[in-house]
Amino acid sequence: MELFDVYPLYDITPIEALGSWLTDNNGQKYLDLYGGHAVISIGHSHPRYVERIGRQLQKIGFYSNSVQNPLQQRLADRLGSLSGCGDYRLFLCNSGAEANENALKLASFHTGHSRVIAFHNSFHGRTSAAVAATDNPGIVAPLNANHEVVFLPLNRPDLLEHELEKGGVCAVILEGIQGVGGLDSASPEFYGAASRLCDSHGAVLIADEVQCGFGRSGKFFAYQHSGARPGIISMAKGMGNGFPVGGILIREDIRASHGLLGTTFGGNHLACAAVTAVLEVIESEDLLAHARGMEAYFRERAGEIPAIREVKGKGLMLGLRFDFEVADLRKKLIFEHRIFTGSAKNKNLLRILPALNVQPEELDLLFAALKKELA
C-alpha cells in the first residue's frame, strides 16, 4: 500500500532525538530549531517527560471518558495555577484543529449565532469550521466554504467594531502571534479592544494559542501580553511535547451541558501524563523567563547581520525577514549546516521555533551559519 502524498519530504530520516538535537539513520546530528512546528517545548526525550509517560504506561494507558480519570483534574489544577487561568474550565481533545473546531462550535452554541470573524493570514487548522476560518482558499474544500466567515486586517479595531455591529457573530478567532501566516502579532491595544468589543456585542473571543501558547511567547499565553480576557482559549502543539493532545479553556460564563462536546481519546491517561510533565518542566526550569532571555539574545545576534531586515515575533516564536525568498537558504542550513528551521506564508521569512530550553551556544550555531551563507 502506498502512502497518500501529503507533504514534500526532505531526504532525512531522524531516528533518535535528545534536547535540541536529532540523529538520523546515518548517524548524522541536526540542530532542531523548528521543533516540528513548535511542538517540542521542553526538548526531545526530556528525562521527566520520558519517566512520566513510561510510568503511566505501566499502569494504564487509556480508557474512555465514561469513567473517572483523576489525572485530568490534577492536570487542570496545575495548568490553572501555572497559566493564571484557574477560573476557566478545561476540555481536553487531541489536536489544535480539533481544539479550534470545538471552540467555534461552543461559541455558536453559546451565542445562538453562526458568523465568524477571522483575520488575514490566519491559520486555525484543517477541520471543517477551523479551515473555513483559515485565510488560505487553496485548502478550503467546497464542503467547508459554506461557513459564514469574514476576514479582516489585523490591528484595525475600527473595522472589527463595524463588522460586529452588523450582528450575528458567534466568534472572533485571533492568534496572538500568527504562525504559518508569518509572525505578525496582534498589538496589545488591539487584543484588548477585541476583548471589550466581543463582550459588548455578545460574541466570544477565541484566543488561538495552539502555536503561540504554553510559554512560547515568553508568557504562558500570548494574549497575556495584553489586557484581554478571552471567552475561550485553544491550545495544542507544545502542550504535549510531541504527544498528540489539545484542549480549550472555557470562561465561567459559558455553560456546560452533556452532549455539547465529546471525545474518545481526549484527556486519556498518557496524554495527561505528557502534559503534566511539560508543565512540571516549564515551572521547575523557569522556561518562561528563559524564553524571554533567549529572545533578547537572539535579537542581539541578529543585529550583527545586515541582511536580516527584521526580527518578528516574541519569546521563542521568532522570524527572520530578508529581502529575498529563503527557500534556498533553508536548504543550505539543512544540508550544509545540519540545522532545521521553518518557512511561512511570507516566502522571505525564516521561522525559528526551538525548544524553550534552547541554549545560547545552540543559537550561535545558527548565526554562524547565516553569516557564512550571507557573506
C-alpha positions in Angstrom: 0.0 0.0 0.0 1.3 3.5 -0.9 1.1 6.4 1.5 -1.1 9.3 0.4 1.2 12.0 -0.9 0.6 14.9 1.5 3.9 16.7 2.1 7.1 17.3 0.1 9.7 15.5 2.1 13.4 16.1 2.8 15.6 13.0 2.4 16.3 12.9 6.1 15.2 10.1 8.5 15.6 11.1 12.2 15.6 8.0 14.4 16.8 9.5 17.8 16.5 12.8 19.5 17.7 14.4 22.7 17.3 18.0 23.8 17.6 20.3 20.7 19.3 17.6 18.6 18.1 15.0 16.1 20.2 12.0 14.9 19.3 10.4 11.5 19.7 6.8 10.3 23.2 7.5 9.1 24.4 8.8 12.5 24.3 12.5 11.3 23.3 15.0 14.0 21.0 18.0 13.3 20.2 21.0 15.4 16.5 21.3 15.7 15.4 25.0 15.8 12.0 24.3 14.4 10.6 21.7 16.9 8.3 20.0 14.4 6.1 23.2 14.0 6.7 24.5 17.6 5.6 21.1 19.1 8.8 20.4 21.1 8.5 22.7 24.0 10.8 21.1 26.7 13.3 19.4 24.4 13.3 15.9 22.8 13.2 13.0 25.3 13.4 15.1 28.4 14.0 12.8 31.3 11.0 14.0 33.3 8.8 13.5 30.2 10.1 10.0 29.4 9.7 9.0 33.1 6.2 10.3 33.4 4.8 8.6 30.3 6.7 5.4 30.9 5.5 5.1 34.5 1.9 5.8 33.4 2.0 3.3 30.6 3.0 0.6 33.1 -0.2 1.3 35.0 -2.9 2.2 32.4 -2.6 3.9 29.1 -6.2 4.5 28.1 -9.8 4.2 29.0 -12.8 6.1 27.8 -14.2 9.2 29.3 -17.2 7.3 30.7 -15.2 6.6 33.9 -13.3 8.7 36.4 -9.8 9.8 35.5 -8.3 11.8 38.4 -5.3 12.7 36.2 -7.5 15.1 34.3 -8.3 17.1 37.4 -4.7 17.1 38.6 -3.7 18.4 35.2 -6.4 21.1 35.3 -5.3 22.2 38.7 -1.6 22.5 37.7 -2.5 24.2 34.4 -4.8 26.7 36.1 -2.1 27.6 38.6 0.8 28.0 36.2 -1.2 29.8 33.4 -3.1 32.1 35.7 -6.4 30.8 34.2 -7.7 28.9 37.2 -11.2 30.4 36.8 -11.6 28.8 33.4 -12.7 25.2 32.8 -10.8 22.6 30.7 -11.9 20.4 27.9 -9.2 18.1 26.5 -9.0 16.8 22.9 -6.3 15.6 20.5 -5.0 18.4 18.3 -5.0 22.1 17.5 -7.5 21.8 14.7 -9.9 19.9 17.0 -9.4 22.5 19.7 -10.4 25.3 17.4 -13.3 23.3 15.9 -14.7 22.7 19.4 -14.1 26.4 20.3 -16.0 27.6 17.3 -18.8 25.1 17.9 -19.1 26.0 21.6 -19.2 29.7 20.7 -22.0 29.1 18.3 -23.9 27.0 20.9 -23.4 29.8 23.5 -24.5 32.7 21.3 -27.0 31.1 19.0 -25.2 32.7 16.1 -23.1 31.4 13.2 -20.9 34.2 11.7 -17.2 34.1 12.5 -14.7 36.9 12.2 -11.1 35.9 11.4 -8.0 37.8 10.2 -5.9 38.0 7.1 -3.0 35.4 7.1 -4.7 33.4 9.8 -4.3 29.6 10.2 -6.5 27.7 12.6 -6.5 24.1 11.3 -7.8 21.8 8.6 -11.1 20.6 10.0 -14.4 22.0 8.8 -15.0 25.3 10.7 -11.3 25.7 11.5 -10.2 25.6 7.9 -13.1 27.9 6.9 -11.6 30.4 9.3 -8.1 30.0 7.8 -7.0 32.5 5.2 -5.9 30.1 2.6 -8.5 29.3 -0.1 -6.3 26.5 -1.5 -7.0 24.3 1.5 -10.7 25.1 1.8 -12.9 22.4 0.2 -16.4 23.3 -1.2 -17.9 21.5 1.8 -16.1 23.8 4.2 -16.7 27.0 2.2 -20.3 27.2 3.4 -19.4 28.5 6.8 -20.0 32.3 7.3 -16.5 33.8 7.8 -15.4 37.3 7.3 -11.6 38.1 7.1 -10.4 41.5 8.4 -6.9 43.1 8.6 -5.1 42.6 11.8 -4.9 45.5 14.3 -7.9 47.5 12.9 -10.3 47.8 15.8 -12.5 50.2 13.8 -13.1 47.5 11.1 -13.7 44.9 13.8 -16.3 47.1 15.5 -18.0 47.8 12.2 -18.4 44.1 11.5 -19.6 43.2 14.9 -22.3 45.9 14.7 -23.8 44.0 11.8 -24.8 41.3 14.3 -25.0 37.5 14.1 -21.4 36.9 15.1 -20.7 33.9 17.3 -16.9 34.2 17.5 -13.8 36.3 16.7 -10.9 34.0 16.5 -7.4 35.5 16.8 -3.8 34.3 17.0 -1.8 36.5 19.3 1.2 35.8 17.1 0.4 34.3 13.7 2.4 31.2 12.9 2.0 30.0 9.3 0.9 33.5 8.4 4.3 35.0 9.1 4.8 36.1 12.7 2.6 39.2 12.6 1.3 40.0 16.1 -1.9 41.4 17.4 -0.9 44.5 19.2 -1.8 44.7 23.0 -4.1 47.6 22.2 -5.9 45.7 19.5 -6.2 42.5 21.6 -7.7 44.5 24.5 -10.1 46.3 22.2 -11.2 43.0 20.6 -11.9 41.6 24.1 -14.1 44.6 25.0 -15.9 44.7 21.7 -16.7 41.0 21.8 -18.1 41.3 25.3 -20.2 44.4 24.4 -21.6 42.7 21.2 -22.3 39.3 22.7 -19.6 37.5 20.7 -17.0 35.1 22.0 -13.3 36.0 21.6 -11.3 32.8 20.9 -7.6 33.2 21.6 -5.9 30.7 19.3 -2.9 29.7 21.4 -2.2 26.5 19.5 1.2 27.6 18.4 2.0 30.7 20.5 0.8 29.2 23.8 2.4 27.1 26.5 5.2 29.6 27.1 6.4 30.1 23.6 5.8 33.9 23.6 7.6 34.4 26.9 4.3 34.4 28.8 2.2 31.4 29.3 -0.3 32.5 26.7 0.4 35.2 24.1 -2.8 37.1 24.8 -1.4 37.8 28.2 0.9 40.5 26.7 -2.4 42.5 26.6 -5.3 43.1 28.9 -7.7 40.8 27.1 -9.8 38.2 28.7 -10.9 35.7 26.0 -14.1 33.7 26.2 -12.3 30.5 25.0 -8.5 29.7 24.7 -7.4 26.9 22.4 -4.1 25.1 22.8 -2.1 22.1 21.5 1.4 21.7 19.9 3.8 22.4 22.7 1.2 21.3 25.2 2.3 17.6 24.8 5.9 18.0 23.6 5.1 15.6 20.8 2.3 13.5 22.3 -1.0 14.3 20.4 -3.1 16.4 22.7 -5.1 19.6 22.5 -7.6 21.4 24.6 -9.7 24.5 25.2 -10.1 26.7 28.3 -13.6 27.9 28.7 -14.6 31.0 30.7 -17.1 30.5 33.5 -20.0 32.4 31.8 -20.1 29.7 29.0 -22.3 27.0 30.4 -21.6 23.3 30.1 -24.2 20.6 29.4 -23.9 17.0 28.4 -23.7 16.5 24.7 -22.2 19.9 23.8 -18.7 18.4 23.4 -17.3 15.0 23.3 -14.1 13.0 22.6 -12.9 9.4 22.7 -9.2 9.8 23.1 -9.1 13.3 24.6 -7.7 13.5 28.1 -6.5 9.9 28.1 -4.1 8.8 30.8 -1.0 9.0 28.6 -1.9 12.5 27.3 -2.4 13.7 30.9 1.0 12.3 31.9 2.6 14.1 28.9 1.1 17.5 29.6 1.7 17.2 33.3 5.4 16.5 32.6 5.6 19.6 30.3 4.0 21.8 33.0 6.4 20.5 35.6 9.4 21.2 33.4 8.2 24.7 32.4 7.9 25.5 36.1 11.0 23.8 37.5 13.3 25.1 34.8 11.6 28.6 34.7 11.2 28.3 31.0 9.0 31.4 30.6 11.9 33.6 31.8 14.4 31.6 29.8 12.4 32.2 26.6 12.4 35.9 27.2 16.1 35.9 27.8 16.8 33.8 24.7 14.7 36.3 22.7 16.9 39.2 23.8 20.0 37.2 23.0 18.6 36.2 19.6 17.8 39.8 18.7 21.2 40.9 19.7 22.9 38.3 17.5 20.5 39.0 14.6 21.6 42.7 14.8 25.1 41.6 13.7 23.8 40.5 10.3 22.9 43.4 7.9 20.9 41.1 5.6 18.4 40.5 8.3 15.8 43.2 7.8 13.6 42.5 10.7 13.1 40.1 13.7 9.5 39.3 14.1 7.6 37.6 17.0 8.1 37.2 20.7 9.8 34.8 23.1 11.0 31.8 21.1 8.4 32.2 18.4 10.6 34.2 16.1 11.1 35.0 12.4 14.0 36.5 10.4 12.8 38.6 7.5 15.1 39.0 4.5 14.6 40.9 1.2 14.7 37.7 -0.8 12.9 34.3 -0.7 14.5 32.0 1.8 13.8 28.5 0.3 17.4 28.1 -0.9 18.8 29.4 2.4 16.7 26.9 4.3 18.1 24.0 2.2 21.7 25.2 2.8 21.0 25.4 6.5 19.7 21.8 6.5 22.1 20.0 4.2 25.3 22.0 4.7 25.0 23.1 8.3 22.6 20.5 9.6 20.2 23.0 11.1 16.4 22.7 10.9 14.4 25.9 10.5 10.9 26.7 9.2 9.1 28.5 6.4 6.0 30.7 6.4 3.3 32.1 4.1 5.7 35.1 3.7 8.4 33.5 1.5 11.0 36.0 2.8 10.7 34.8 6.4 12.7 32.1 8.2 10.9 30.8 11.2 12.7 29.8 14.4 10.8 27.7 16.9 13.2 25.9 19.1 12.6 24.1 22.4 12.0 26.6 25.2 15.2 25.4 26.9 17.5 26.0 23.9 20.9 27.3 24.9 22.8 30.4 23.6 25.6 28.3 22.1 23.0 26.4 20.1 21.6 29.7 18.7 25.2 30.7 18.0 25.4 27.9 15.5 22.5 29.3 13.5 24.1 32.8 13.3 27.5 31.4 12.4 25.8 29.5 9.5 23.8 32.6 8.4 26.9 34.8 8.4 28.7 32.2 6.2 25.9 31.8 3.8 25.1 35.5 3.6 28.6 36.7 3.2 
